[in-house]
Amino acid sequence: MEAITFTPAQVQVFNLVSHIKTAAGLEQLRKQLAAFYAKQIDDEMDALWENGQFDEKRMKELRGSHFRTPYNK
């Protein structure tokens, strides 16, 4: 069996999560993580917009696009 090595960030998250004792606390953490990642995405999109890699024209081109993997049943 191969040993799993955790990054320092993973260890810190595990330590923090070990203190959550209620469903409400878990929900609060979930919301905080979602907000954290949403802000990162917003910041990245702002940077792409400012440097010209993404603009109104490209946004209109992508509107209605579907990028999911097609599954055959």
PyMOL Python script that loads the backbone (N, CA, C, O; Angstrom):
from pymol import cmd

cmd.read_pdbstr("""\
ATOM      1  N   MET A   1       0.847  -1.180   0.000  1.00  0.00           N
ATOM      2  CA  MET A   1       0.000   0.000   0.000  1.00  0.00           C
ATOM      3  C   MET A   1       0.891   1.242   0.000  1.00  0.00           C
ATOM      4  O   MET A   1       1.865   1.325   0.748  1.00  0.00           O
ATOM      5  N   GLU A   2       0.542   2.188  -0.842  1.00  0.00           N
ATOM      6  CA  GLU A   2       1.326   3.410  -0.977  1.00  0.00           C
ATOM      7  C   GLU A   2       0.911   4.421   0.094  1.00  0.00           C
ATOM      8  O   GLU A   2      -0.279   4.619   0.340  1.00  0.00           O
ATOM      9  N   ALA A   3       1.897   5.059   0.729  1.00  0.00           N
ATOM     10  CA  ALA A   3       1.624   6.063   1.757  1.00  0.00           C
ATOM     11  C   ALA A   3       1.113   7.345   1.109  1.00  0.00           C
ATOM     12  O   ALA A   3       1.584   7.752   0.047  1.00  0.00           O
ATOM     13  N   ILE A   4       0.152   7.966   1.762  1.00  0.00           N
ATOM     14  CA  ILE A   4      -0.396   9.226   1.267  1.00  0.00           C
ATOM     15  C   ILE A   4       0.338  10.367   1.955  1.00  0.00           C
ATOM     16  O   ILE A   4       0.466  10.390   3.179  1.00  0.00           O
ATOM     17  N   THR A   5       0.816  11.306   1.159  1.00  0.00           N
ATOM     18  CA  THR A   5       1.495  12.478   1.692  1.00  0.00           C
ATOM     19  C   THR A   5       0.585  13.683   1.492  1.00  0.00           C
ATOM     20  O   THR A   5       0.156  13.980   0.377  1.00  0.00           O
ATOM     21  N   PHE A   6       0.300  14.368   2.591  1.00  0.00           N
ATOM     22  CA  PHE A   6      -0.546  15.551   2.526  1.00  0.00           C
ATOM     23  C   PHE A   6       0.302  16.809   2.472  1.00  0.00           C
ATOM     24  O   PHE A   6       1.385  16.868   3.054  1.00  0.00           O
ATOM     25  N   THR A   7      -0.202  17.813   1.766  1.00  0.00           N
ATOM     26  CA  THR A   7       0.466  19.103   1.711  1.00  0.00           C
ATOM     27  C   THR A   7       0.214  19.838   3.025  1.00  0.00           C
ATOM     28  O   THR A   7      -0.715  19.500   3.759  1.00  0.00           O
ATOM     29  N   PRO A   8       1.044  20.850   3.326  1.00  0.00           N
ATOM     30  CA  PRO A   8       0.785  21.642   4.537  1.00  0.00           C
ATOM     31  C   PRO A   8      -0.618  22.250   4.556  1.00  0.00           C
ATOM     32  O   PRO A   8      -1.230  22.344   5.620  1.00  0.00           O
ATOM     33  N   ALA A   9      -1.129  22.658   3.414  1.00  0.00           N
ATOM     34  CA  ALA A   9      -2.474  23.239   3.357  1.00  0.00           C
ATOM     35  C   ALA A   9      -3.521  22.190   3.728  1.00  0.00           C
ATOM     36  O   ALA A   9      -4.463  22.490   4.462  1.00  0.00           O
ATOM     37  N   GLN A  10      -3.365  20.966   3.230  1.00  0.00           N
ATOM     38  CA  GLN A  10      -4.308  19.904   3.553  1.00  0.00           C
ATOM     39  C   GLN A  10      -4.296  19.590   5.050  1.00  0.00           C
ATOM     40  O   GLN A  10      -5.349  19.404   5.660  1.00  0.00           O
ATOM     41  N   VAL A  11      -3.108  19.532   5.632  1.00  0.00           N
ATOM     42  CA  VAL A  11      -2.989  19.258   7.066  1.00  0.00           C
ATOM     43  C   VAL A  11      -3.684  20.352   7.866  1.00  0.00           C
ATOM     44  O   VAL A  11      -4.388  20.062   8.833  1.00  0.00           O
ATOM     45  N   GLN A  12      -3.492  21.602   7.468  1.00  0.00           N
ATOM     46  CA  GLN A  12      -4.130  22.701   8.190  1.00  0.00           C
ATOM     47  C   GLN A  12      -5.654  22.619   8.082  1.00  0.00           C
ATOM     48  O   GLN A  12      -6.356  22.851   9.067  1.00  0.00           O
ATOM     49  N   VAL A  13      -6.167  22.295   6.907  1.00  0.00           N
ATOM     50  CA  VAL A  13      -7.614  22.164   6.734  1.00  0.00           C
ATOM     51  C   VAL A  13      -8.142  21.016   7.591  1.00  0.00           C
ATOM     52  O   VAL A  13      -9.182  21.155   8.236  1.00  0.00           O
ATOM     53  N   PHE A  14      -7.440  19.890   7.605  1.00  0.00           N
ATOM     54  CA  PHE A  14      -7.863  18.768   8.449  1.00  0.00           C
ATOM     55  C   PHE A  14      -7.921  19.177   9.911  1.00  0.00           C
ATOM     56  O   PHE A  14      -8.863  18.828  10.622  1.00  0.00           O
ATOM     57  N   ASN A  15      -6.916  19.916  10.360  1.00  0.00           N
ATOM     58  CA  ASN A  15      -6.896  20.363  11.757  1.00  0.00           C
ATOM     59  C   ASN A  15      -8.060  21.305  12.051  1.00  0.00           C
ATOM     60  O   ASN A  15      -8.680  21.212  13.111  1.00  0.00           O
ATOM     61  N   LEU A  16      -8.356  22.200  11.133  1.00  0.00           N
ATOM     62  CA  LEU A  16      -9.475  23.121  11.333  1.00  0.00           C
ATOM     63  C   LEU A  16     -10.813  22.396  11.332  1.00  0.00           C
ATOM     64  O   LEU A  16     -11.678  22.671  12.163  1.00  0.00           O
ATOM     65  N   VAL A  17     -10.975  21.482  10.405  1.00  0.00           N
ATOM     66  CA  VAL A  17     -12.234  20.755  10.275  1.00  0.00           C
ATOM     67  C   VAL A  17     -12.483  19.876  11.496  1.00  0.00           C
ATOM     68  O   VAL A  17     -13.636  19.617  11.841  1.00  0.00           O
ATOM     69  N   SER A  18     -11.446  19.425  12.141  1.00  0.00           N
ATOM     70  CA  SER A  18     -11.634  18.552  13.307  1.00  0.00           C
ATOM     71  C   SER A  18     -12.354  19.278  14.449  1.00  0.00           C
ATOM     72  O   SER A  18     -12.872  18.628  15.357  1.00  0.00           O
ATOM     73  N   HIS A  19     -12.392  20.602  14.416  1.00  0.00           N
ATOM     74  CA  HIS A  19     -13.056  21.382  15.456  1.00  0.00           C
ATOM     75  C   HIS A  19     -14.534  21.629  15.164  1.00  0.00           C
ATOM     76  O   HIS A  19     -15.249  22.145  16.023  1.00  0.00           O
ATOM     77  N   ILE A  20     -14.999  21.273  13.978  1.00  0.00           N
ATOM     78  CA  ILE A  20     -16.403  21.463  13.622  1.00  0.00           C
ATOM     79  C   ILE A  20     -17.207  20.330  14.253  1.00  0.00           C
ATOM     80  O   ILE A  20     -16.946  19.152  14.009  1.00  0.00           O
ATOM     81  N   LYS A  21     -18.178  20.707  15.062  1.00  0.00           N
ATOM     82  CA  LYS A  21     -18.948  19.705  15.807  1.00  0.00           C
ATOM     83  C   LYS A  21     -20.417  19.641  15.408  1.00  0.00           C
ATOM     84  O   LYS A  21     -21.126  18.724  15.821  1.00  0.00           O
ATOM     85  N   THR A  22     -20.887  20.604  14.607  1.00  0.00           N
ATOM     86  CA  THR A  22     -22.309  20.643  14.270  1.00  0.00           C
ATOM     87  C   THR A  22     -22.511  20.739  12.762  1.00  0.00           C
ATOM     88  O   THR A  22     -21.611  21.116  12.012  1.00  0.00           O
ATOM     89  N   ALA A  23     -23.716  20.388  12.350  1.00  0.00           N
ATOM     90  CA  ALA A  23     -24.081  20.523  10.937  1.00  0.00           C
ATOM     91  C   ALA A  23     -24.057  21.994  10.520  1.00  0.00           C
ATOM     92  O   ALA A  23     -23.692  22.323   9.391  1.00  0.00           O
ATOM     93  N   ALA A  24     -24.453  22.875  11.448  1.00  0.00           N
ATOM     94  CA  ALA A  24     -24.437  24.313  11.139  1.00  0.00           C
ATOM     95  C   ALA A  24     -23.015  24.801  10.920  1.00  0.00           C
ATOM     96  O   ALA A  24     -22.767  25.621  10.036  1.00  0.00           O
ATOM     97  N   GLY A  25     -22.089  24.305  11.713  1.00  0.00           N
ATOM     98  CA  GLY A  25     -20.686  24.680  11.537  1.00  0.00           C
ATOM     99  C   GLY A  25     -20.139  24.195  10.209  1.00  0.00           C
ATOM    100  O   GLY A  25     -19.389  24.904   9.539  1.00  0.00           O
ATOM    101  N   LEU A  26     -20.519  22.982   9.833  1.00  0.00           N
ATOM    102  CA  LEU A  26     -20.095  22.442   8.543  1.00  0.00           C
ATOM    103  C   LEU A  26     -20.675  23.255   7.397  1.00  0.00           C
ATOM    104  O   LEU A  26     -19.979  23.529   6.419  1.00  0.00           O
ATOM    105  N   GLU A  27     -21.935  23.643   7.504  1.00  0.00           N
ATOM    106  CA  GLU A  27     -22.568  24.458   6.464  1.00  0.00           C
ATOM    107  C   GLU A  27     -21.887  25.817   6.354  1.00  0.00           C
ATOM    108  O   GLU A  27     -21.691  26.329   5.252  1.00  0.00           O
ATOM    109  N   GLN A  28     -21.530  26.395   7.487  1.00  0.00           N
ATOM    110  CA  GLN A  28     -20.833  27.682   7.472  1.00  0.00           C
ATOM    111  C   GLN A  28     -19.479  27.547   6.775  1.00  0.00           C
ATOM    112  O   GLN A  28     -19.097  28.419   5.994  1.00  0.00           O
ATOM    113  N   LEU A  29     -18.755  26.469   7.047  1.00  0.00           N
ATOM    114  CA  LEU A  29     -17.472  26.238   6.380  1.00  0.00           C
ATOM    115  C   LEU A  29     -17.669  26.069   4.883  1.00  0.00           C
ATOM    116  O   LEU A  29     -16.900  26.611   4.090  1.00  0.00           O
ATOM    117  N   ARG A  30     -18.698  25.317   4.488  1.00  0.00           N
ATOM    118  CA  ARG A  30     -18.976  25.108   3.072  1.00  0.00           C
ATOM    119  C   ARG A  30     -19.235  26.429   2.365  1.00  0.00           C
ATOM    120  O   ARG A  30     -18.749  26.654   1.257  1.00  0.00           O
ATOM    121  N   LYS A  31     -20.004  27.303   3.010  1.00  0.00           N
ATOM    122  CA  LYS A  31     -20.288  28.618   2.423  1.00  0.00           C
ATOM    123  C   LYS A  31     -19.032  29.471   2.318  1.00  0.00           C
ATOM    124  O   LYS A  31     -18.840  30.176   1.328  1.00  0.00           O
ATOM    125  N   GLN A  32     -18.183  29.410   3.327  1.00  0.00           N
ATOM    126  CA  GLN A  32     -16.941  30.180   3.305  1.00  0.00           C
ATOM    127  C   GLN A  32     -16.014  29.690   2.191  1.00  0.00           C
ATOM    128  O   GLN A  32     -15.392  30.497   1.501  1.00  0.00           O
ATOM    129  N   LEU A  33     -15.922  28.382   2.018  1.00  0.00           N
ATOM    130  CA  LEU A  33     -15.089  27.837   0.942  1.00  0.00           C
ATOM    131  C   LEU A  33     -15.642  28.214  -0.428  1.00  0.00           C
ATOM    132  O   LEU A  33     -14.883  28.550  -1.337  1.00  0.00           O
ATOM    133  N   ALA A  34     -16.955  28.157  -0.574  1.00  0.00           N
ATOM    134  CA  ALA A  34     -17.569  28.548  -1.849  1.00  0.00           C
ATOM    135  C   ALA A  34     -17.295  30.016  -2.147  1.00  0.00           C
ATOM    136  O   ALA A  34     -16.996  30.373  -3.287  1.00  0.00           O
ATOM    137  N   ALA A  35     -17.393  30.869  -1.132  1.00  0.00           N
ATOM    138  CA  ALA A  35     -17.120  32.303  -1.312  1.00  0.00           C
ATOM    139  C   ALA A  35     -15.657  32.532  -1.673  1.00  0.00           C
ATOM    140  O   ALA A  35     -15.344  33.381  -2.508  1.00  0.00           O
ATOM    141  N   PHE A  36     -14.762  31.773  -1.043  1.00  0.00           N
ATOM    142  CA  PHE A  36     -13.326  31.885  -1.326  1.00  0.00           C
ATOM    143  C   PHE A  36     -13.039  31.571  -2.798  1.00  0.00           C
ATOM    144  O   PHE A  36     -12.335  32.321  -3.474  1.00  0.00           O
ATOM    145  N   TYR A  37     -13.591  30.456  -3.284  1.00  0.00           N
ATOM    146  CA  TYR A  37     -13.338  30.072  -4.674  1.00  0.00           C
ATOM    147  C   TYR A  37     -14.055  30.996  -5.657  1.00  0.00           C
ATOM    148  O   TYR A  37     -13.532  31.261  -6.739  1.00  0.00           O
ATOM    149  N   ALA A  38     -15.221  31.482  -5.308  1.00  0.00           N
ATOM    150  CA  ALA A  38     -15.924  32.428  -6.178  1.00  0.00           C
ATOM    151  C   ALA A  38     -15.114  33.709  -6.338  1.00  0.00           C
ATOM    152  O   ALA A  38     -15.045  34.268  -7.432  1.00  0.00           O
ATOM    153  N   LYS A  39     -14.500  34.178  -5.247  1.00  0.00           N
ATOM    154  CA  LYS A  39     -13.672  35.390  -5.323  1.00  0.00           C
ATOM    155  C   LYS A  39     -12.447  35.146  -6.196  1.00  0.00           C
ATOM    156  O   LYS A  39     -12.053  36.016  -6.973  1.00  0.00           O
ATOM    157  N   GLN A  40     -11.845  33.968  -6.070  1.00  0.00           N
ATOM    158  CA  GLN A  40     -10.686  33.668  -6.913  1.00  0.00           C
ATOM    159  C   GLN A  40     -11.066  33.661  -8.392  1.00  0.00           C
ATOM    160  O   GLN A  40     -10.316  34.163  -9.229  1.00  0.00           O
ATOM    161  N   ILE A  41     -12.212  33.103  -8.710  1.00  0.00           N
ATOM    162  CA  ILE A  41     -12.674  33.085 -10.100  1.00  0.00           C
ATOM    163  C   ILE A  41     -12.957  34.500 -10.588  1.00  0.00           C
ATOM    164  O   ILE A  41     -12.589  34.857 -11.707  1.00  0.00           O
ATOM    165  N   ASP A  42     -13.608  35.306  -9.756  1.00  0.00           N
ATOM    166  CA  ASP A  42     -13.879  36.702 -10.128  1.00  0.00           C
ATOM    167  C   ASP A  42     -12.584  37.461 -10.387  1.00  0.00           C
ATOM    168  O   ASP A  42     -12.477  38.200 -11.365  1.00  0.00           O
ATOM    169  N   ASP A  43     -11.604  37.277  -9.511  1.00  0.00           N
ATOM    170  CA  ASP A  43     -10.320  37.962  -9.684  1.00  0.00           C
ATOM    171  C   ASP A  43      -9.629  37.528 -10.975  1.00  0.00           C
ATOM    172  O   ASP A  43      -9.061  38.359 -11.684  1.00  0.00           O
ATOM    173  N   GLU A  44      -9.674  36.236 -11.282  1.00  0.00           N
ATOM    174  CA  GLU A  44      -9.056  35.730 -12.514  1.00  0.00           C
ATOM    175  C   GLU A  44      -9.781  36.266 -13.746  1.00  0.00           C
ATOM    176  O   GLU A  44      -9.138  36.643 -14.726  1.00  0.00           O
ATOM    177  N   MET A  45     -11.111  36.304 -13.706  1.00  0.00           N
ATOM    178  CA  MET A  45     -11.862  36.840 -14.840  1.00  0.00           C
ATOM    179  C   MET A  45     -11.577  38.330 -15.026  1.00  0.00           C
ATOM    180  O   MET A  45     -11.458  38.798 -16.158  1.00  0.00           O
ATOM    181  N   ASP A  46     -11.468  39.071 -13.937  1.00  0.00           N
ATOM    182  CA  ASP A  46     -11.119  40.492 -14.026  1.00  0.00           C
ATOM    183  C   ASP A  46      -9.762  40.669 -14.685  1.00  0.00           C
ATOM    184  O   ASP A  46      -9.581  41.556 -15.518  1.00  0.00           O
ATOM    185  N   ALA A  47      -8.799  39.816 -14.308  1.00  0.00           N
ATOM    186  CA  ALA A  47      -7.459  39.906 -14.897  1.00  0.00           C
ATOM    187  C   ALA A  47      -7.502  39.587 -16.389  1.00  0.00           C
ATOM    188  O   ALA A  47      -6.850  40.262 -17.187  1.00  0.00           O
ATOM    189  N   LEU A  48      -8.263  38.566 -16.769  1.00  0.00           N
ATOM    190  CA  LEU A  48      -8.391  38.228 -18.193  1.00  0.00           C
ATOM    191  C   LEU A  48      -9.046  39.358 -18.970  1.00  0.00           C
ATOM    192  O   LEU A  48      -8.656  39.640 -20.103  1.00  0.00           O
ATOM    193  N   TRP A  49     -10.032  40.002 -18.376  1.00  0.00           N
ATOM    194  CA  TRP A  49     -10.728  41.114 -19.026  1.00  0.00           C
ATOM    195  C   TRP A  49      -9.769  42.290 -19.196  1.00  0.00           C
ATOM    196  O   TRP A  49      -9.718  42.904 -20.262  1.00  0.00           O
ATOM    197  N   GLU A  50      -9.012  42.600 -18.150  1.00  0.00           N
ATOM    198  CA  GLU A  50      -8.102  43.753 -18.191  1.00  0.00           C
ATOM    199  C   GLU A  50      -6.983  43.573 -19.201  1.00  0.00           C
ATOM    200  O   GLU A  50      -6.561  44.544 -19.830  1.00  0.00           O
ATOM    201  N   ASN A  51      -6.486  42.335 -19.372  1.00  0.00           N
ATOM    202  CA  ASN A  51      -5.388  42.158 -20.323  1.00  0.00           C
ATOM    203  C   ASN A  51      -5.873  41.794 -21.725  1.00  0.00           C
ATOM    204  O   ASN A  51      -5.064  41.508 -22.608  1.00  0.00           O
ATOM    205  N   GLY A  52      -7.191  41.803 -21.931  1.00  0.00           N
ATOM    206  CA  GLY A  52      -7.740  41.635 -23.269  1.00  0.00           C
ATOM    207  C   GLY A  52      -7.939  40.203 -23.720  1.00  0.00           C
ATOM    208  O   GLY A  52      -8.324  39.975 -24.867  1.00  0.00           O
ATOM    209  N   GLN A  53      -7.688  39.224 -22.850  1.00  0.00           N
ATOM    210  CA  GLN A  53      -7.873  37.831 -23.248  1.00  0.00           C
ATOM    211  C   GLN A  53      -9.349  37.428 -23.234  1.00  0.00           C
ATOM    212  O   GLN A  53      -9.719  36.411 -23.821  1.00  0.00           O
ATOM    213  N   PHE A  54     -10.183  38.212 -22.573  1.00  0.00           N
ATOM    214  CA  PHE A  54     -11.617  37.945 -22.518  1.00  0.00           C
ATOM    215  C   PHE A  54     -12.333  39.264 -22.664  1.00  0.00           C
ATOM    216  O   PHE A  54     -11.973  40.246 -22.014  1.00  0.00           O
ATOM    217  N   ASP A  55     -13.351  39.297 -23.517  1.00  0.00           N
ATOM    218  CA  ASP A  55     -14.073  40.544 -23.731  1.00  0.00           C
ATOM    219  C   ASP A  55     -15.539  40.242 -24.061  1.00  0.00           C
ATOM    220  O   ASP A  55     -15.966  39.087 -24.059  1.00  0.00           O
ATOM    221  N   GLU A  56     -16.276  41.278 -24.337  1.00  0.00           N
ATOM    222  CA  GLU A  56     -17.708  41.148 -24.634  1.00  0.00           C
ATOM    223  C   GLU A  56     -17.940  40.230 -25.829  1.00  0.00           C
ATOM    224  O   GLU A  56     -18.873  39.427 -25.822  1.00  0.00           O
ATOM    225  N   LYS A  57     -17.102  40.343 -26.853  1.00  0.00           N
ATOM    226  CA  LYS A  57     -17.250  39.521 -28.053  1.00  0.00           C
ATOM    227  C   LYS A  57     -17.079  38.040 -27.712  1.00  0.00           C
ATOM    228  O   LYS A  57     -17.880  37.205 -28.132  1.00  0.00           O
ATOM    229  N   ARG A  58     -16.038  37.721 -26.955  1.00  0.00           N
ATOM    230  CA  ARG A  58     -15.777  36.327 -26.575  1.00  0.00           C
ATOM    231  C   ARG A  58     -16.899  35.787 -25.676  1.00  0.00           C
ATOM    232  O   ARG A  58     -17.287  34.623 -25.781  1.00  0.00           O
ATOM    233  N   MET A  59     -17.408  36.642 -24.801  1.00  0.00           N
ATOM    234  CA  MET A  59     -18.487  36.233 -23.917  1.00  0.00           C
ATOM    235  C   MET A  59     -19.731  35.862 -24.735  1.00  0.00           C
ATOM    236  O   MET A  59     -20.400  34.873 -24.436  1.00  0.00           O
ATOM    237  N   LYS A  60     -20.035  36.652 -25.760  1.00  0.00           N
ATOM    238  CA  LYS A  60     -21.185  36.354 -26.616  1.00  0.00           C
ATOM    239  C   LYS A  60     -20.964  35.072 -27.404  1.00  0.00           C
ATOM    240  O   LYS A  60     -21.910  34.320 -27.637  1.00  0.00           O
ATOM    241  N   GLU A  61     -19.715  34.811 -27.820  1.00  0.00           N
ATOM    242  CA  GLU A  61     -19.404  33.581 -28.549  1.00  0.00           C
ATOM    243  C   GLU A  61     -19.651  32.348 -27.672  1.00  0.00           C
ATOM    244  O   GLU A  61     -20.101  31.313 -28.165  1.00  0.00           O
ATOM    245  N   LEU A  62     -19.361  32.461 -26.395  1.00  0.00           N
ATOM    246  CA  LEU A  62     -19.491  31.329 -25.483  1.00  0.00           C
ATOM    247  C   LEU A  62     -20.907  31.131 -24.962  1.00  0.00           C
ATOM    248  O   LEU A  62     -21.232  30.060 -24.450  1.00  0.00           O
ATOM    249  N   ARG A  63     -21.743  32.136 -25.083  1.00  0.00           N
ATOM    250  CA  ARG A  63     -23.114  32.047 -24.579  1.00  0.00           C
ATOM    251  C   ARG A  63     -23.832  30.877 -25.251  1.00  0.00           C
ATOM    252  O   ARG A  63     -23.847  30.762 -26.476  1.00  0.00           O
ATOM    253  N   GLY A  64     -24.414  30.032 -24.443  1.00  0.00           N
ATOM    254  CA  GLY A  64     -25.156  28.896 -24.964  1.00  0.00           C
ATOM    255  C   GLY A  64     -24.302  27.686 -25.290  1.00  0.00           C
ATOM    256  O   GLY A  64     -24.829  26.662 -25.725  1.00  0.00           O
ATOM    257  N   SER A  65     -22.989  27.782 -25.088  1.00  0.00           N
ATOM    258  CA  SER A  65     -22.106  26.644 -25.364  1.00  0.00           C
ATOM    259  C   SER A  65     -22.268  25.578 -24.294  1.00  0.00           C
ATOM    260  O   SER A  65     -22.598  25.868 -23.144  1.00  0.00           O
ATOM    261  N   HIS A  66     -22.027  24.334 -24.701  1.00  0.00           N
ATOM    262  CA  HIS A  66     -22.084  23.208 -23.779  1.00  0.00           C
ATOM    263  C   HIS A  66     -20.761  22.455 -23.874  1.00  0.00           C
ATOM    264  O   HIS A  66     -20.390  21.979 -24.947  1.00  0.00           O
ATOM    265  N   PHE A  67     -20.057  22.350 -22.765  1.00  0.00           N
ATOM    266  CA  PHE A  67     -18.741  21.723 -22.762  1.00  0.00           C
ATOM    267  C   PHE A  67     -18.696  20.432 -21.965  1.00  0.00           C
ATOM    268  O   PHE A  67     -17.615  19.923 -21.668  1.00  0.00           O
ATOM    269  N   ARG A  68     -19.847  19.901 -21.617  1.00  0.00           N
ATOM    270  CA  ARG A  68     -19.867  18.640 -20.887  1.00  0.00           C
ATOM    271  C   ARG A  68     -19.430  17.485 -21.776  1.00  0.00           C
ATOM    272  O   ARG A  68     -19.591  17.512 -22.996  1.00  0.00           O
ATOM    273  N   THR A  69     -18.884  16.490 -21.139  1.00  0.00           N
ATOM    274  CA  THR A  69     -18.504  15.291 -21.848  1.00  0.00           C
ATOM    275  C   THR A  69     -19.762  14.526 -22.229  1.00  0.00           C
ATOM    276  O   THR A  69     -20.591  14.243 -21.364  1.00  0.00           O
ATOM    277  N   PRO A  70     -19.924  14.187 -23.499  1.00  0.00           N
ATOM    278  CA  PRO A  70     -21.124  13.416 -23.875  1.00  0.00           C
ATOM    279  C   PRO A  70     -20.986  11.984 -23.375  1.00  0.00           C
ATOM    280  O   PRO A  70     -19.938  11.358 -23.538  1.00  0.00           O
ATOM    281  N   TYR A  71     -22.030  11.480 -22.775  1.00  0.00           N
ATOM    282  CA  TYR A  71     -22.013  10.112 -22.273  1.00  0.00           C
ATOM    283  C   TYR A  71     -22.927   9.281 -23.139  1.00  0.00           C
ATOM    284  O   TYR A  71     -24.061   9.663 -23.430  1.00  0.00           O
ATOM    285  N   ASN A  72     -22.417   8.145 -23.542  1.00  0.00           N
ATOM    286  CA  ASN A  72     -23.220   7.217 -24.345  1.00  0.00           C
ATOM    287  C   ASN A  72     -23.882   6.220 -23.396  1.00  0.00           C
ATOM    288  O   ASN A  72     -23.231   5.630 -22.534  1.00  0.00           O
ATOM    289  N   LYS A  73     -25.189   6.049 -23.575  1.00  0.00           N
ATOM    290  CA  LYS A  73     -25.916   5.092 -22.713  1.00  0.00           C
ATOM    291  C   LYS A  73     -26.185   3.810 -23.442  1.00  0.00           C
ATOM    292  O   LYS A  73     -26.784   2.894 -22.879  1.00  0.00           O
TER     293      LYS A  73
END
""", "prot")
cmd.dss("prot")
cmd.show_as("cartoon", "prot")
cmd.util.cbc("prot")
cmd.orient("prot")
